[in-house]
Amino acid sequence: MSALAIKFAGTKKLAARVTRGGASLIDHVLPHSILENEYANRQRVADFVSCSLDFTVANQLRGDAIADYEGIVVVCATTAARWRNWPLTNVLQLTGRFPKTRFLLVGLRREILPEEAADLAAILQLPNVRDGLDRFSVSELARIIARAGAVVSTDTSTAHIANFFHTPGVVLFGPGSPLTLAAPAGLKTFHDANCPYHPCVQWKCRNQANWCMRKITPEAVGDYLAALPAFAA
């Protein structure tokens, strides 16, 4: 949407690239001849129109705290792109490793694969995990993430909200490249780029036997998170 808005505004040189991520907009290997980072790109736009980026809106979006969620660890379980998701069996291992850490599972229940239903049930049976699937509006989720102890997310809006509020945690990349889409503030990037088709369209996988997101292990992610204050217990 940002790229389309720039195009409609007439700044064609800045927008001379293919819009990424939309299922209806692309169906081919992502072009990476420019390799611009989306966060650097907004600064490029600001420089082009001779203005400064204004982050004071963060104070407004932070809003009031939502009771019982301050300091919780937010785990994004789903995205619309099936191959961009982290396997729920990995989420189960991660949340089970830290029984004294409070987790909030967010996302959309309709995006859970049928074959992962058992893993989802096992996750939600853990006493330290709260079910936030289908529960929060975007503004409510932003208020929770702004005060979260940490965030565990794939390359989706949850990671970008966490970046906006400088919330610590991890962002997991597989099909997409963190060189162009990574949120740079506060989030540790985990990424597997060994697939011969990388970077690729997120809506298909031509190498399912060696799916990149499966290669990001809960052990590696957990070892990093263990050093964060939210996991100190």
PLY file of the C-alpha trace (Angstrom):
ply
format ascii 1.0
element vertex 233
property float x
property float y
property float z
element edge 232
property int vertex1
property int vertex2
end_header
0.00 0.00 0.00
2.87 2.39 0.73
4.34 1.78 -2.72
0.96 2.33 -4.37
0.44 5.57 -2.47
3.83 6.83 -3.62
3.00 5.91 -7.21
-0.35 7.67 -7.08
1.39 10.74 -5.64
3.46 10.93 -8.81
6.95 10.33 -7.42
7.65 7.67 -10.03
11.39 7.48 -9.60
11.02 6.66 -5.91
8.39 4.04 -6.67
10.08 2.35 -9.63
9.84 -1.08 -8.08
7.32 -3.90 -7.77
4.96 -3.85 -4.81
5.76 -6.79 -2.53
3.63 -9.06 -0.38
0.16 -8.83 -1.90
-1.22 -12.08 -3.26
-3.21 -10.30 -5.95
-0.32 -8.03 -6.96
2.59 -10.42 -7.48
3.04 -14.00 -8.57
6.71 -14.22 -9.47
10.12 -14.25 -7.81
10.72 -11.03 -5.88
13.01 -8.58 -7.70
16.07 -7.67 -5.63
18.11 -5.63 -8.07
17.77 -2.49 -5.93
17.88 -4.13 -2.48
16.50 -1.09 -0.71
15.34 -1.52 2.88
11.73 -0.47 3.46
12.69 1.49 6.56
15.50 3.27 4.74
13.05 3.96 1.92
10.78 6.08 4.12
13.82 8.22 5.01
14.58 8.50 1.30
11.05 9.76 0.68
11.35 12.28 3.52
14.66 13.55 2.15
13.16 13.84 -1.32
10.31 16.06 -0.12
12.57 17.94 2.35
10.83 16.94 5.58
11.69 15.06 8.74
10.17 11.85 10.03
7.87 12.48 12.99
7.59 9.69 15.55
5.60 11.62 18.16
2.50 9.73 16.99
3.90 6.78 18.95
2.86 8.50 22.18
-0.73 8.69 20.93
-0.86 5.11 19.67
0.61 3.79 22.92
-2.66 4.70 24.62
-3.66 3.31 27.99
-2.44 -0.04 29.23
-4.74 -3.03 28.91
-5.08 -4.76 32.27
-3.14 -8.01 32.81
-1.05 -7.72 29.63
1.82 -5.44 30.67
5.16 -7.22 30.36
3.68 -10.24 28.58
5.55 -11.85 25.65
3.53 -11.55 22.43
3.87 -14.46 19.98
2.40 -13.98 16.50
1.21 -17.42 15.37
-0.16 -16.67 11.90
0.10 -14.57 8.76
-1.98 -14.74 5.59
1.03 -16.21 3.76
1.24 -19.87 4.77
4.96 -20.30 3.98
5.95 -17.24 6.01
4.63 -18.77 9.25
6.79 -20.48 11.85
5.65 -24.09 12.48
3.44 -24.29 15.57
5.46 -27.24 16.81
8.34 -24.75 17.21
6.08 -22.33 19.05
5.06 -25.17 21.37
8.67 -25.99 22.18
9.54 -22.33 22.75
6.64 -21.55 25.09
7.15 -24.82 26.95
10.80 -23.98 27.58
9.91 -20.92 29.68
7.14 -22.04 32.07
7.51 -18.94 34.26
7.20 -16.50 31.35
3.73 -15.28 30.36
2.95 -15.61 26.65
0.10 -14.18 24.58
-0.64 -16.00 21.32
-2.06 -13.64 18.68
-3.17 -14.04 15.07
-6.21 -15.34 13.24
-7.61 -18.77 13.99
-8.72 -19.25 10.35
-5.05 -19.09 9.29
-4.13 -22.12 11.42
-3.56 -25.15 9.19
-5.73 -28.21 9.95
-2.62 -30.33 10.41
-1.43 -27.95 13.13
-4.63 -28.04 15.19
-3.14 -30.49 17.70
-0.08 -28.27 18.23
-2.33 -25.24 18.73
-4.38 -27.11 21.33
-1.21 -28.16 23.15
0.10 -24.59 23.19
-3.14 -23.20 24.60
-3.20 -25.88 27.31
0.06 -24.55 28.76
-0.70 -22.58 31.95
1.64 -19.75 30.93
0.00 -19.14 27.52
-3.06 -16.93 26.99
-5.26 -17.24 23.91
-5.37 -13.96 21.98
-6.39 -15.38 18.59
-9.14 -13.30 16.94
-9.39 -11.21 20.09
-7.78 -7.82 19.59
-8.25 -4.87 17.26
-5.16 -3.34 15.68
-5.18 -0.46 18.18
-5.49 -2.86 21.11
-2.67 -5.01 19.79
-0.49 -1.91 19.41
-1.16 -0.95 23.04
-0.21 -4.45 24.19
2.96 -4.62 22.07
4.02 -1.15 23.23
4.21 -2.48 26.79
5.16 -6.09 26.05
8.17 -7.71 27.61
9.14 -9.05 24.19
7.72 -10.03 20.81
8.25 -13.18 18.76
7.01 -12.63 15.22
7.43 -13.54 11.60
7.74 -10.82 8.96
4.30 -9.30 9.50
2.59 -6.34 11.13
3.35 -7.53 14.67
7.07 -7.15 14.02
6.62 -3.70 12.51
4.53 -2.54 15.47
7.20 -3.85 17.84
9.84 -1.99 15.86
7.78 1.20 16.05
7.72 1.04 19.86
11.28 -0.37 20.16
9.96 -3.48 21.89
12.67 -6.18 22.10
12.36 -9.69 20.73
12.89 -11.60 17.51
11.62 -11.49 13.93
11.79 -14.68 11.86
12.51 -14.49 8.14
12.27 -17.25 5.57
10.90 -16.50 2.08
11.49 -12.75 2.29
14.87 -11.10 2.69
15.68 -9.16 5.88
17.96 -6.98 3.78
14.89 -5.25 2.38
12.16 -5.81 4.96
13.80 -6.21 8.39
12.69 -3.99 11.26
15.99 -2.63 12.61
15.09 -1.37 16.10
15.17 -3.78 19.02
14.43 -7.03 17.18
16.96 -9.79 16.55
16.64 -11.26 13.05
16.64 -15.02 12.53
16.89 -16.06 8.92
17.57 -19.08 6.73
18.54 -18.26 3.15
19.95 -21.62 2.03
17.05 -22.44 -0.28
18.05 -22.18 -3.98
14.84 -20.22 -4.63
15.48 -17.60 -1.94
14.17 -14.90 -1.86
10.83 -16.08 -3.18
7.14 -15.36 -3.31
5.59 -16.02 0.08
2.44 -17.63 -1.31
4.11 -20.70 -2.83
6.92 -23.04 -1.90
8.89 -25.00 -4.48
11.12 -26.66 -1.88
8.72 -27.90 0.78
10.97 -30.76 1.90
13.52 -28.13 2.96
11.13 -25.36 3.98
13.22 -22.45 5.24
10.99 -21.49 8.20
11.30 -25.00 9.63
15.07 -24.55 9.77
14.81 -21.70 12.28
15.00 -23.76 15.44
13.21 -23.00 18.72
16.50 -23.77 20.49
18.31 -20.93 18.71
15.45 -18.48 19.20
15.05 -19.50 22.85
18.77 -19.12 23.57
18.60 -15.50 22.42
15.38 -14.72 24.26
16.68 -16.22 27.50
18.92 -13.20 27.95
16.04 -10.69 27.76
14.54 -9.32 31.02
11.10 -10.79 30.23
12.65 -14.28 30.32
14.90 -13.76 33.33
12.79 -16.02 35.53
0 1
1 2
2 3
3 4
4 5
5 6
6 7
7 8
8 9
9 10
10 11
11 12
12 13
13 14
14 15
15 16
16 17
17 18
18 19
19 20
20 21
21 22
22 23
23 24
24 25
25 26
26 27
27 28
28 29
29 30
30 31
31 32
32 33
33 34
34 35
35 36
36 37
37 38
38 39
39 40
40 41
41 42
42 43
43 44
44 45
45 46
46 47
47 48
48 49
49 50
50 51
51 52
52 53
53 54
54 55
55 56
56 57
57 58
58 59
59 60
60 61
61 62
62 63
63 64
64 65
65 66
66 67
67 68
68 69
69 70
70 71
71 72
72 73
73 74
74 75
75 76
76 77
77 78
78 79
79 80
80 81
81 82
82 83
83 84
84 85
85 86
86 87
87 88
88 89
89 90
90 91
91 92
92 93
93 94
94 95
95 96
96 97
97 98
98 99
99 100
100 101
101 102
102 103
103 104
104 105
105 106
106 107
107 108
108 109
109 110
110 111
111 112
112 113
113 114
114 115
115 116
116 117
117 118
118 119
119 120
120 121
121 122
122 123
123 124
124 125
125 126
126 127
127 128
128 129
129 130
130 131
131 132
132 133
133 134
134 135
135 136
136 137
137 138
138 139
139 140
140 141
141 142
142 143
143 144
144 145
145 146
146 147
147 148
148 149
149 150
150 151
151 152
152 153
153 154
154 155
155 156
156 157
157 158
158 159
159 160
160 161
161 162
162 163
163 164
164 165
165 166
166 167
167 168
168 169
169 170
170 171
171 172
172 173
173 174
174 175
175 176
176 177
177 178
178 179
179 180
180 181
181 182
182 183
183 184
184 185
185 186
186 187
187 188
188 189
189 190
190 191
191 192
192 193
193 194
194 195
195 196
196 197
197 198
198 199
199 200
200 201
201 202
202 203
203 204
204 205
205 206
206 207
207 208
208 209
209 210
210 211
211 212
212 213
213 214
214 215
215 216
216 217
217 218
218 219
219 220
220 221
221 222
222 223
223 224
224 225
225 226
226 227
227 228
228 229
229 230
230 231
231 232
